[in-house]
Amino acid sequence: MDNGQLLEKFVLIRGGECSMGSLEAEAGRDDYRLFGVKANENRHQVSVSDFFMGKYAVTVADFRKFVEATGYRSDAEKGGFSVIFIDGNVEDRPGVNWRHGVTGTERPEEEGNHPVVHVSWNDAVAYCEWMSGKSEMRFRLPTEAEWEYACRAGTTTAFNTGANLTTAEANYNGNHPWNNNEKGICRDNTVAVESFAPNGWGLYNMHGNVWEWCSDWLGGSYYDECKEKGRVANPAGPATGTFRVIRGGSWSFNAGRCRSAYRGHSVPGLRYCSVGFRMVLA
């Protein structure tokens, strides 16, 4: 694939300002704590510069090309397991890696266009570095600010779809809708990356399907520090930390965790059946 064909999979996101985070009254704002950490969503002003963002999450077929070209061994392969969800329980499943789907069984060929899962933050960075080397363009993970700015696509509501997110618009656990709305479908799997309508800027599945790794370390007070500065240009998160940010929610989580402002997080070496990534081109 030449650079022109590659760029067809990206959207130019024009820089600008936005209110990052959520208002205190936004439903679902305080519903989750992981590894004993609650990431605040205190609203603050940011600006970002122009960047290109992938229309889609990186697929199983994309990641397979990387592995076949480089012999790369993912963290799941080196560690011997990945995390799956079975009947509401979290389980470390031996032998599961990027070749497998959400239940830990090997992906059928027809799911090559689904987002790759069971990849760690380290794996995502390695993929970006490989893409940069072979195309002579600089690919990387989005910052948390870039991700939210692109997800919102100019909106200020809880979702880029407006005041609600239905399972006709995104892939999440429809048994748990947002803010007492009607229940929907629970697909119990990822869907192809081009599923559903894109947001206003042409990006697919920014809500649901898979969580997406961001480049930032999670900082519990970082949003407040930004707010004190008035407006922050191109924030990139704290210099150090324990957890990397994940954004967007997934097929297995409730609608509230798919909100534009919602901040998930995980240890960079861990991998799950619900976490993938998309790239930006600087």
N, C-alpha and C positions, 0 to 999 in steps of 0.2 A: 504494500500500500504506500503510495507516495504521499508527500505532505499535504497536497491539495485534498486528496480523499480523506486523509486523517482529519483535517480541519472541518470537513463536512459533519463530523460527529460532535462538533463543539459549537457553542453559541457565544457570541461576543456580548459580554455583560458590561454595559456602560457604567462607569463609576458614578457615585453620588452619595447622598446622605440618607440615613434612615434611623428610626428609633429602634434600637436593638433591645430585646427583652420583652417583658409583658407588664401590663398593669396589674395591680394587686387584686383587682376584682376578676381577673380572667380565670375561669373555671379550670381546674386541673393543675394549677400552678404549684401546689405543694403536695402532690400525691405520691412522690417517689423518693426513696432513699436507697442508694446502692453502695455496698462496701462501707456502710455507716456514714456516707457523705451525701449531703443535700446541696445541689448546685443552685445558687440563687439566680433569679431572672430579672433582677432590678433594672428597670428601663434606663437607658442612657443613649446619647447621641454618638454615632460613628459615621465616618466617611470611608469609602473604599475607592481605589483607583480601578481603571478598566482592567478586565481580565477575561479570558475565555474559560468557559466551564463545559464539561462533558454533558451532552444532552441526556446521557444514560449512565447508570452505574456500570462499572466494569463487569463483563459477563464471564461465565464459565469458559466459553470458547476463547475469549481474550486471554484469560489467565493461563489457559492450556498452551497457547502459543508461546507465552513467556517461559513456562516451565520446559517445554520441548526445545526452545532455542538456547536455554542457559543451563539446564539441569538443576534449576533452583529447587531447594527443599524448604518447604514452608515450616513455620513454627509448629503447626499441628503434626507434621510428619516427623520433625525432630523430637517433639515431645511425646508423640505416640497417642494423642487423643485430641478431641475437640468437644465442645459443650453443646448438648442438645436439650430440648425441652420435651418431656414425655408426661402426658396427663398432669400438666401443671407443675411437674418436678424438674429440677435442673440436674443433669447427669453428665459426667465426664465419660464419653464413649470412646473406648480404645479403637485405634485404627481409622478414625474419621478425619478427613482433611478436605481440601478444596474440591476434590473430585466428587464429594458426597453432597446430598441434599439435606433438607432440614431434619429429616428423621434419622440421618446417619447411614442411609443406603446410597449406593452409587447412583449418580445422576444418569437418567436415560439420555440418549442422544438428543431427543427433542427438547431437552431443557438447557441446551447449550447457550440459548439466548436469555437465560435467567441470570440474575446477578450472582456472582461468585460469593459464597459464604465460607465460613470456617477459615477466614484469613485474618491474621493479626494486623495491628498497626505497622509492625515491622515488615510484614509481607507486602502491605499496600505501598509503603515507601520504596521497597525494593522494586516493585513493578514500575512505579513512576520513574525511578532512576534508569531502569532498562529502557523504557520508552524514550527518555531524554537522550540516552546514548545512541539509540538506533535512528532517531529522527532529527537529531541536532536542534531540537526545540526543548525548552525547559518545562517539563511536567512535574507537578507536585500535588499534594493534597491541599484542599482549600483551608484557609483559616476559618475559624468559627464565624467571624464577622462576614467574610465573603459568602459562606454557606447560607447564613440567615438572610443576608441581603438578596442573594439570588433566589432563595426559596420564596421570600415574600413577593418578589417581582412587583414592588411598588404598593403592595397591600399593607394594611395596618391591623387587619382582623386576626383572629387566632389561627386561621388557615389561609392559604392563598386562594382557596375556593370560597372564602367568605366566612360567615358566622357558624358554619358547620362543615363537617367532612363526612361524606357517606361512603359506603363500600362500593358504590358505583363510580366513585371518584378516586379511590385509593385502596390499597391492599393492607388492611389491618384486621384485628380481631373484632368482627362485627358484633359479637356478643357484649362488647363493652363500648358503646358509643359515647360521644362527648356530651356532657352537660344534659343528661337525661333525654337525649334525642332517641329516635327509633333505632332498634337493633337492625343489623344488616347481616351480610354473609361472613362466615368464618372459613376461609379457604384452606387454612392449615398448610400453606406452602407459599413459596415465592411465585411470582408471575413474571412473564417476559418483560424485559426492561422498557419496551415501547408501549406497554399496556396503559390504558386510560389516557385522558387528554392531558397535554402538557400544561404547565403553568403559563402565565402571561408572557413570559420571556422564552418559552420554548423548551423548558426543562421537564423531563419526565420523572415521575415518582419521587419528587422531593418529600412528599408525605408518604410514609408507609413503605411496604415491600421489604427493604432492609435498612437498618441503621447504617450510617456512612461515617467513616473515620474522618476526623479533621486533624489538622497539623498541631493544634494548640494543646498545651498542658491545661488541665482544669485548675482554675484558681478560685477558691471559695469566696475571696474578697475582691477578685479582679474587676468585676462589674462595678462595684462601688468605687474602686480606685479610678476607673475610667469616668464614672459619673462626676467625681470631684474635679476632673480636669475640664469639664464642660463639653467638649467634643474631641474625640480621638480619631486620628487618621490612620487607617490600615492597622488596627490592633491585631497583635499576633499572640496574645496570651502571655502568661507569666513565663519567666526564663526556665524555671524548673518545676517539677511536680511529680506526682505518683501516677495519676490517671490522664489518659488522653480523651479528648472530647469525642463523642459520637452524636450524630444528629439525625432527625427525621422519623424516628419510630420504625416499626417493622410489621410484618405479617402476623406476628405472635403477640403484639402489644395492643393496648387499648388506644382509642382515638386521641385521648388527651396527651399521650406521649408522642403523637405525630405533630403536635402544634409547632408553628414556625419558631417559637421562642424556646421550646423544650430542650433541655441540655442533659443528655446522657453522658456516661463516661465509663471507661474500662482501663485496666492495666494493658499497656501496649503489646505485651507478649501473648495475651490471652486471645482466644478465638471462639466464635459462637456460630450457631446455626442461623442467627438473625442479623449478622453484621457483615457488611461489604464496604465498598468505597467507590467514589467517582473522582476523576482528576480535574485539575484546572491547568491551564496553559498560561504561564506568566507573560 
